[in-house]
Amino acid sequence: MADPGIQIEIEYEAAPRGAEQAVSCAVKAVLEAEGAAGRYPCVILTDDETIHRCNRDFRGVDRPTDVLSFPADEGEALLTPPDGFLGDIMISVPTAGRQAESLGHSTVREIAFLTVHGMLHLLGYDHIAAEDEELMLSRQRVIMAEVEPNLIEYAEENCGREFSMNESLISEMINKALEAREKAYVPYSGFRVGACLLSSSGKFYLGCNIENAAYSPTNCAERTAVFKAVSEGETSFEALAIASDSDYFTYPCGVCRQVLCEFCADSMPVLCANKDGEHILTTLGALLPMAFSKEDLVK
Ligand SMILES: [Zn+2]
């Protein structure tokens, strides 16, 4: 069957670019995962006032919320419309944006997540009883794992706090990373690495790798920079540069990517340089897709 006609209505003018693709990608992933090809919803991206009004009028809850679902067959499950219409999903973009900010990911990612949540409701899932909730959350996790890789390319330009690198900041940060490399304590590997982390307050935190005779207590340059910053009260970051003595670009190791993911958005620019300061510019989300993060700590 051809792509079912997903209807998307964007009532909220400041919806981030990529929101529409995120909704469509999330809807398709749910239809596929749930074996519901041929069905389709109408997804409405709206504001807090509209969702507040609907929450009050239809649910008797007098406050805004993130997502509401209105199944087409509510109360009359056997009367599903023959054209496959599943019902309406209403998402508040400003609420999605606030939740995204507090979870440290993009608004587009949050909109995709809320679409998946709303779609599962339309397909009959709910989270009132504990065992139903467990099932619904596990379906959400499986489906989001399918959706997320498709969101990364949008997320880079659609993060709530957009931050762009310019040439002078790029060379300043790479020079600082090269300079931080000079302090590396590497009697065992001889492989010096330096990092420069820019905090949201505008301060640079430098780090180098620090090895140890017992090997495993060794700390990388990136984590040294993160730990220095966090220990001084900084928990929000805009960009990272890494440099070593290699002719090749130096990328953060897996452990450092995970530590960075605790504090930095997927869209955070990461500069990976070689000894001459030549570099590539990537993002944390590209370096660590489908990361395990605080939002996965639900049971
Ligand atoms: Zn590392």
Boltz pocket constraint, residues with backbone or C-beta under 6 A from the ligand:
constraints:
  - pocket:
      binder: B
      contacts: [[A, 220], [A, 221], [A, 222], [A, 223], [A, 252], [A, 253], [A, 254], [A, 255], [A, 256], [A, 257]]
      max_distance: 6.0
